[in-house]
Amino acid sequence: MTDKLSLAKKNKANIFLDPFGNILFLKRALTGWLGIATYRRLNIINKTEVIGADFLMDLPDKNILFVANHQTYYVDVIALYHVFGSVKWKFKNINNPLYLLLPRVKAYYIAAEETMKESGWLARLFSYAGAVTVKRSWRSKGKDVIRSSDVKAPAKIKTALEYGWVVNFPQGTTKAGAPVRKGSASLIKKYRPIVVPVKLTGFDEAFAKKGVKVKNPGTQLTVQFGQPIQFGTDTKVEEIQAYLEKVIIGEF
């Protein structure tokens, strides 16, 4: 009887909290507010074209890893959250902002811990919307460093994957042409999520690197999704790494 009561309490808690202890009602409200606050920047001042939304329509609600190139600190993720919400409503673009009334809340993105903790109120607020923070082993406070890997990161990413959709930027930086870090391939090998490639274009031209300030109004933005893939258990890390380099630095 005690075990059943404990399980019932746990299930009830899961209705209100995500696995990281965030209150789902607040997270949903924050995600919707961020969407409303940024919609004009993405689809009126600028124009966002979504390509390949059909690939997302029948995806499961969890164990999905989106791998994308990285152009800005925040707007990349915000744009993807817009698309995730619209797809939840079975829209193939972000032209109808009705999806902001009930956005997808089971979504996360992997972000550098120092960025989310040291970049002011916007970062702290945005962090609640789904940041899975990790300590980068090669970069800290804008400088190149060499330090041990974040041993807690894999477990946190696994938790996010078990609950929903996760956005990852394997280059780990907004610098164009940066190499793809091998950590992402190792995570894909270990946890075997369904991988969806994403190509973002125009965001570095339209927006400031930090924040959501528009620097070039009228820019054409593109969010392109490629064919989802789930690698087999016998796939080597090197093969996954080659795939990531192709879809992120090259073409689908």
C-alpha positions as CSV (number, residue, x, y, z in Angstrom):
1,M,0.0,0.0,0.0
2,T,2.8,2.4,0.9
3,D,4.5,1.8,-2.5
4,K,1.2,2.5,-4.3
5,L,0.8,5.8,-2.4
6,S,4.3,6.8,-3.1
7,L,3.9,6.0,-6.8
8,A,0.6,8.0,-6.9
9,K,2.3,11.0,-5.3
10,K,5.1,10.8,-7.8
11,N,2.8,10.6,-10.8
12,K,0.8,13.6,-9.4
13,A,4.0,15.5,-9.0
14,N,5.0,14.7,-12.6
15,I,1.8,16.4,-13.8
16,F,3.0,19.7,-12.4
17,L,6.8,19.4,-12.6
18,D,9.3,18.4,-15.3
19,P,12.2,16.1,-14.5
20,F,14.4,19.1,-13.5
21,G,11.9,20.4,-11.0
22,N,10.6,23.2,-13.2
23,I,6.9,24.1,-12.7
24,L,5.2,23.1,-16.0
25,F,2.6,25.8,-15.8
26,L,5.2,28.5,-15.4
27,K,7.4,27.0,-18.1
28,R,4.4,27.0,-20.5
29,A,3.5,30.5,-19.6
30,L,7.1,31.7,-20.0
31,T,7.5,29.9,-23.4
32,G,4.3,31.5,-24.6
33,W,5.3,34.9,-23.4
34,L,8.7,34.6,-25.1
35,G,7.0,33.5,-28.3
36,I,4.6,36.5,-28.2
37,A,7.5,38.9,-27.4
38,T,9.6,37.6,-30.4
39,Y,7.0,36.7,-33.0
40,R,7.1,40.1,-34.6
41,R,10.9,40.0,-34.9
42,L,10.8,36.6,-36.5
43,N,7.8,36.9,-38.9
44,I,7.0,40.5,-39.4
45,I,10.1,42.6,-39.2
46,N,11.9,39.6,-40.7
47,K,10.3,36.6,-42.4
48,T,10.9,33.0,-41.4
49,E,10.5,30.2,-43.9
50,V,10.2,26.7,-42.4
51,I,11.3,23.9,-44.7
52,G,10.8,20.2,-44.0
53,A,8.2,20.5,-41.2
54,D,6.6,17.3,-42.5
55,F,9.5,15.4,-41.0
56,L,8.4,16.6,-37.5
57,M,4.7,15.8,-37.8
58,D,4.8,12.1,-36.7
59,L,7.8,12.2,-34.4
60,P,7.4,10.7,-30.9
61,D,7.0,13.1,-28.0
62,K,10.4,12.1,-26.5
63,N,13.9,10.9,-27.4
64,I,14.3,13.3,-30.2
65,L,17.6,15.2,-30.7
66,F,17.8,18.1,-33.1
67,V,21.3,18.9,-34.2
68,A,21.8,22.4,-35.7
69,N,24.4,24.9,-36.7
70,H,24.6,27.8,-34.2
71,Q,24.3,31.5,-35.2
72,T,23.1,33.4,-32.2
73,Y,23.0,32.9,-28.5
74,Y,19.2,32.9,-28.1
75,V,17.2,33.5,-31.3
76,D,18.2,30.2,-32.8
77,V,16.5,28.3,-30.0
78,I,13.6,30.7,-29.9
79,A,12.9,30.1,-33.6
80,L,13.0,26.4,-33.1
81,Y,10.6,26.7,-30.1
82,H,8.2,28.6,-32.4
83,V,8.4,25.8,-34.9
84,F,8.0,23.1,-32.2
85,G,4.8,24.8,-31.0
86,S,3.4,25.2,-34.5
87,V,4.0,21.6,-35.4
88,K,2.2,20.6,-32.2
89,W,-0.8,22.3,-33.6
90,K,-0.2,20.6,-37.0
91,F,0.9,23.8,-38.7
92,K,3.8,23.6,-41.1
93,N,5.0,27.2,-40.6
94,I,4.8,29.9,-38.0
95,N,2.4,32.1,-39.9
96,N,-0.5,31.5,-37.5
97,P,0.5,32.5,-34.0
98,L,-2.4,30.6,-32.4
99,Y,0.2,27.9,-31.4
100,L,1.5,30.4,-28.8
101,L,-1.7,29.8,-26.7
102,L,-0.5,26.3,-25.9
103,P,3.2,25.9,-26.9
104,R,5.2,22.7,-26.7
105,V,6.5,22.6,-23.1
106,K,8.5,19.3,-23.3
107,A,11.4,20.9,-25.2
108,Y,14.9,21.5,-24.1
109,Y,18.2,22.9,-25.4
110,I,21.8,22.3,-24.4
111,A,23.6,25.5,-23.4
112,A,26.9,26.5,-21.9
113,E,26.5,27.0,-18.1
114,E,28.5,30.2,-18.0
115,T,26.4,31.7,-20.7
116,M,23.1,31.1,-18.9
117,K,24.4,32.2,-15.5
118,E,26.4,35.2,-16.4
119,S,24.6,36.9,-19.2
120,G,21.9,38.9,-17.3
121,W,18.2,38.6,-16.7
122,L,17.3,37.4,-20.2
123,A,19.5,34.4,-20.0
124,R,18.2,33.5,-16.5
125,L,14.6,33.8,-17.7
126,F,15.2,31.9,-20.9
127,S,17.0,29.2,-18.9
128,Y,13.7,28.3,-17.2
129,A,12.2,27.6,-20.6
130,G,14.3,24.5,-21.0
131,A,18.1,25.0,-20.7
132,V,20.1,21.9,-20.0
133,T,23.4,23.5,-18.9
134,V,26.8,22.0,-19.4
135,K,30.3,23.1,-18.7
136,R,32.3,23.3,-21.9
137,S,35.7,21.7,-21.6
138,W,37.3,24.0,-24.3
139,R,35.7,27.4,-23.7
140,S,35.0,29.6,-20.7
141,K,34.2,33.3,-20.4
142,G,35.1,33.9,-24.0
143,K,38.5,32.3,-23.8
144,D,39.9,29.0,-25.0
145,V,40.6,26.6,-22.1
146,I,41.6,23.0,-21.5
147,R,39.7,21.3,-18.7
148,S,38.1,18.0,-17.9
149,S,34.6,17.2,-19.4
150,D,31.5,17.9,-17.4
151,V,30.8,14.5,-15.9
152,K,27.2,15.5,-15.0
153,A,26.2,16.5,-18.5
154,P,25.4,13.1,-20.1
155,A,23.0,12.2,-17.3
156,K,21.2,15.6,-17.6
157,I,20.9,15.2,-21.4
158,K,19.6,11.7,-21.0
159,T,16.9,13.0,-18.6
160,A,15.8,15.6,-21.1
161,L,15.7,13.1,-23.9
162,E,13.6,10.7,-21.9
163,Y,11.1,13.5,-21.4
164,G,10.9,15.4,-24.6
165,W,12.7,17.0,-27.6
166,V,16.2,18.3,-27.2
167,V,18.1,20.9,-29.3
168,N,21.9,20.5,-29.5
169,F,24.5,22.7,-31.3
170,P,27.4,20.2,-31.8
171,Q,29.8,23.0,-32.8
172,G,29.4,24.5,-29.3
173,T,29.9,28.0,-30.5
174,T,28.4,30.6,-32.8
175,K,31.6,31.0,-34.8
176,A,30.9,30.1,-38.4
177,G,32.8,27.1,-39.7
178,A,33.8,25.9,-36.2
179,P,34.5,22.1,-36.0
180,V,31.9,19.7,-34.7
181,R,32.8,18.5,-31.2
182,K,33.0,14.8,-30.8
183,G,30.9,14.8,-27.6
184,S,27.7,14.9,-29.5
185,A,28.5,11.8,-31.6
186,S,29.3,9.9,-28.3
187,L,26.0,10.9,-26.8
188,I,24.1,9.8,-29.9
189,K,26.0,6.5,-29.8
190,K,25.2,6.0,-26.1
191,Y,21.5,7.0,-26.0
192,R,20.4,6.3,-29.6
193,P,17.9,9.2,-30.0
194,I,16.1,9.9,-33.2
195,V,18.4,12.6,-34.8
196,V,16.9,15.4,-36.8
197,P,19.3,17.7,-38.7
198,V,18.5,21.4,-38.8
199,K,20.0,24.1,-41.0
200,L,19.6,27.7,-39.8
201,T,20.3,30.6,-42.1
202,G,20.0,34.4,-41.8
203,F,19.9,34.6,-38.0
204,D,23.4,35.9,-37.7
205,E,22.6,38.6,-40.2
206,A,19.3,39.6,-38.8
207,F,20.0,39.6,-35.1
208,A,22.7,40.6,-32.6
209,K,24.7,37.6,-31.4
210,K,23.5,38.2,-27.8
211,G,20.0,39.1,-27.0
212,V,17.1,39.5,-29.4
213,K,17.8,42.9,-30.9
214,V,17.2,43.2,-34.6
215,K,20.2,44.6,-36.5
216,N,19.0,44.1,-40.1
217,P,15.3,44.3,-40.6
218,G,13.8,42.6,-43.7
219,T,16.2,39.6,-43.5
220,Q,15.0,36.3,-44.9
221,L,15.3,33.6,-42.2
222,T,15.3,29.9,-42.9
223,V,14.7,26.9,-40.6
224,Q,15.3,23.7,-42.6
225,F,14.8,20.2,-41.2
226,G,16.3,17.1,-42.8
227,Q,15.3,13.4,-42.7
228,P,15.3,12.0,-39.2
229,I,17.7,9.1,-38.6
230,Q,18.3,6.7,-35.7
231,F,21.7,5.0,-35.8
232,G,22.0,1.3,-35.1
233,T,23.8,-0.2,-32.1
234,D,26.7,-1.2,-34.4
235,T,27.3,2.3,-35.8
236,K,30.7,3.6,-34.8
237,V,31.2,7.0,-33.2
238,E,33.4,8.0,-36.2
239,E,30.5,7.3,-38.6
240,I,28.1,9.5,-36.5
241,Q,30.8,12.2,-36.3
242,A,31.1,12.2,-40.1
243,Y,27.3,12.5,-40.4
244,L,27.2,15.4,-38.1
245,E,30.0,17.2,-39.9
246,K,28.1,16.7,-43.2
247,V,24.7,18.0,-42.1
248,I,26.0,20.8,-39.9
249,I,28.9,22.2,-41.9
250,G,28.0,20.9,-45.3
251,E,24.5,20.1,-46.8
252,F,21.8,17.6,-46.0
